[in-house]
């Protein structure tokens, strides 16, 4: 007869058959759990060890439930975005759900921005973009969750705007939300240990982690990461993710181009200089991204032949799933940046005609030059 076992984290009945259902535990972990007397379901195990909560998809009912939960509460919302992939970081519909709740917009990964870039310009840009998407933050700031830049300031702003309420931290996957929350927990010193096991906090439910940071019985609430399909990340292997999550400050590189020349950004994206005077185009990409120059007239053929070979990523084994590149054409009236969402950007002079290509669904857009 099978004995009923329960997860000591969430109390769910342990089962080893349905990965998607409550209480799932791999057999190996079940054995270990029984030996050590510390039997957790996989979800709670991950929570304890990696501070990881399951992600939800934008079209999930869970996603709507999360937004409704936030809309129904009187709370402060901290929306973490990746300044390297602002459009891929937006949560569609967020503004419609949050009602009158104030939002602090936190642009993360400021540490990788090139040194020449004035942070105020970045703030102005993300504020403008946010407004165009219906979001009107009470404060916009840049931080580095990884290096700790301005995290103190963020905590002070949260305290000022919280006004005795809960704080919901929301963000799509890969923006650095977990890194930021871990840093906040460390910085506020509510845990002695370096190992953050958020499941030890009360109120852990399936879709949120309440971190009791405040003495007034209110909490900082970590919500599931939201999977945004329009992110370059979804087309990359884990080992290539560093290309879109650069770990080091970006060093701009200059490419002298004549019209009718093309740059390939690995096999992930493409830039055509269609028309205009010879110019030194400055590219801001991860220092290790392979950039290849060719003639525009040969570019289609070259891409078809070299994708997955000379032009990587994607790798040969991923070619079958890699989407076609989609083309967007722009002409400039002023100095502008052509932004490949999640990957980086190329600064354009005025009066040129160019095209940018990215995997279908990943945006390519133009903005006033930041530098
Ligand atoms: P989450 O999915 O939003 O929880 O994102 P993670 O915290 O797991 O971070 C996603 C990736 O971004 C990881 O590779 C992190 O190392 C990286 N990352 C997070 N914060 C920063 C930051 O401030 N600067 C840089 N350069 N990378 C960061």
Boltz pocket constraint, residues with backbone or C-beta under 6 A from the ligand:
constraints:
  - pocket:
      binder: B
      contacts: [[A, 108], [A, 109], [A, 110], [A, 111], [A, 112], [A, 143], [A, 144], [A, 145], [A, 146], [A, 147], [A, 171], [A, 172], [A, 173], [A, 174], [A, 175], [A, 176], [A, 177], [A, 178], [A, 179], [A, 180], [A, 225], [A, 245], [A, 246], [A, 247], [A, 248]]
      max_distance: 6.0
